[in-house]
Amino acid sequence: MYNVDNTLKGGEIMFDALGIISFLIIIVCVVMLISSIFSRRVNRKLWIMIVIGSLVGFLLGELSNAWLMERIKRGTKGRFLWVRTIGSSVVGYMFDTIPFVLIAFLGTLTVRDLLLMIALQYLMKLGIEAFFGTPMAYAAISLLRKMNVRLG
C-alpha cells in the first residue's frame, strides 16, 4: 500500500479510501455503544460531535498529508525526507485540527477559545512530528537499510 517512506503508490488511493471507510464504520459502532453506556454522564450531542469531528479531521488530514508528501517527494527527487515529513504535516495538521475543533466545539466555546484550541493543537502536533516523528522515520529507514530492505 505504501512505500517504506509512507508515500502513495499509483492507483492505491481507492484501496486506502475503502480501508478508511471500514475504519469509520467500526468507530461509529463503537461510539454508539460507548455513548449508550455513558449517556447519563456525558452530553450525548457533544460526544457525537467530538467523534464526527475526529473522523472528519482524521480523514482530511491523512489524505492531504499523503497527497502532499508524494508531491514533495517528486519535487525533491526522493531526497530530504525531513522536508517531506514536516512539510506535508504542516498542511495535513491544518486539515486535521481545524475541522475537528470547529465540528466538535463550535457553539459551545467562544471564538477566542476555539482559536486558542486550534493553535495549541496544531503547534503540539507539529512539535511532536518535528521532534519525534521525523527522527523516528530516519531511524527506521536506517535500520531497514542495515537489514538490506529495499526502500521506495
C-alpha positions in Angstrom: 0.0 0.0 0.0 2.8 2.5 0.9 6.5 2.6 0.3 8.6 2.5 3.4 8.8 6.3 3.5 4.9 6.4 3.6 4.2 7.7 0.1 1.3 6.6 -2.1 2.0 4.3 -5.0 -0.1 4.9 -8.1 -3.7 3.8 -8.1 -3.9 2.8 -4.5 -5.9 5.7 -3.1 -9.2 3.8 -3.7 -7.9 0.9 -1.5 -7.0 3.4 1.1 -10.4 5.0 0.9 -12.1 1.6 1.4 -9.9 1.0 4.4 -10.8 4.4 5.9 -14.5 3.8 5.3 -14.3 0.4 7.1 -12.4 2.1 9.9 -15.1 4.8 10.2 -17.9 2.2 10.3 -16.2 0.4 13.2 -15.6 3.6 15.0 -19.2 4.7 14.6 -20.4 1.3 16.0 -18.0 1.7 19.0 -19.1 5.3 19.6 -22.8 4.2 19.6 -22.0 1.5 22.1 -20.0 3.8 24.4 -22.4 6.7 24.1 -25.3 4.4 25.1 -23.3 3.3 28.2 -22.3 6.8 29.2 -25.3 8.8 28.0 -26.2 9.8 31.6 -22.8 11.2 32.3 -21.8 13.0 29.1 -23.7 15.3 26.9 -24.6 12.9 24.0 -24.6 15.6 21.3 -21.2 16.9 22.3 -19.8 13.4 22.4 -21.2 12.6 18.9 -19.8 15.9 17.5 -16.4 15.2 19.0 -16.3 11.8 17.3 -17.6 13.2 14.0 -15.1 16.0 14.2 -12.3 13.5 14.9 -13.2 11.3 12.0 -13.6 14.2 9.5 -10.3 15.7 10.7 -8.5 12.4 10.5 -9.7 11.6 7.0 -8.9 15.1 5.6 -5.6 15.3 7.5 -4.3 11.9 6.4 -5.4 12.2 2.8 -3.9 15.7 2.4 -0.7 14.7 4.2 -0.2 11.6 1.9 -1.0 13.6 -1.2 1.4 16.4 -0.4 4.1 14.0 0.8 4.1 12.3 -2.6 4.2 15.7 -4.4 7.1 16.9 -2.3 8.9 13.6 -2.9 8.6 14.1 -6.7 9.8 17.7 -6.4 12.9 16.8 -4.3 13.6 13.6 -6.3 13.3 11.4 -3.2 15.8 13.4 -1.2 15.2 15.5 2.0 12.9 13.2 4.0 12.6 15.9 6.7 11.1 18.3 4.1 8.5 15.7 3.1 7.5 14.7 6.7 7.4 18.2 8.2 6.2 20.0 5.1 3.3 17.6 4.5 2.4 17.7 8.2 2.2 21.5 8.1 -0.7 21.2 5.7 -2.1 17.8 6.9 -2.4 19.0 10.5 -4.4 22.1 9.4 -6.8 19.8 7.6 -7.0 17.7 10.7 -7.1 20.3 13.5 -9.4 23.0 12.1 -12.3 20.7 11.1 -12.1 18.8 14.3 -12.2 21.8 16.6 -14.9 23.5 14.6 -17.2 20.5 14.2 -16.7 19.3 17.8 -16.9 22.6 19.7 -18.4 25.4 17.5 -21.3 26.8 19.5 -20.0 25.5 22.8 -16.9 27.7 23.1 -16.1 31.4 22.5 -14.3 32.3 19.2 -11.2 33.1 21.3 -11.2 29.7 22.9 -11.8 28.0 19.5 -8.8 29.8 18.0 -6.6 29.0 21.0 -7.6 25.4 20.8 -6.8 25.2 17.1 -3.5 27.0 17.6 -2.3 24.9 20.5 -3.3 21.6 19.0 -1.7 22.5 15.7 1.5 23.6 17.3 1.7 20.5 19.5 1.1 18.2 16.6 3.9 19.9 14.6 6.2 19.8 17.6 5.6 16.1 18.0 6.2 15.5 14.3 9.4 17.6 14.3 11.0 16.2 17.5 9.8 12.6 17.5 8.1 11.6 14.2 10.8 12.6 11.7 13.8 11.4 13.8 12.0 8.1 14.2 11.4 7.9 10.5 15.2 8.4 9.9 16.0 5.7 12.5 13.6 3.3 10.9 14.9 3.8 7.4 18.5 3.5 8.7 17.6 0.2 10.4 15.8 -1.1 7.3 18.8 -0.2 5.1 21.1 -2.1 7.5 18.8 -5.1 7.1 19.1 -4.7 3.3 15.4 -3.9 2.8 14.8 -2.2 -0.5 13.4 1.3 0.1 11.0 3.2 -2.2 
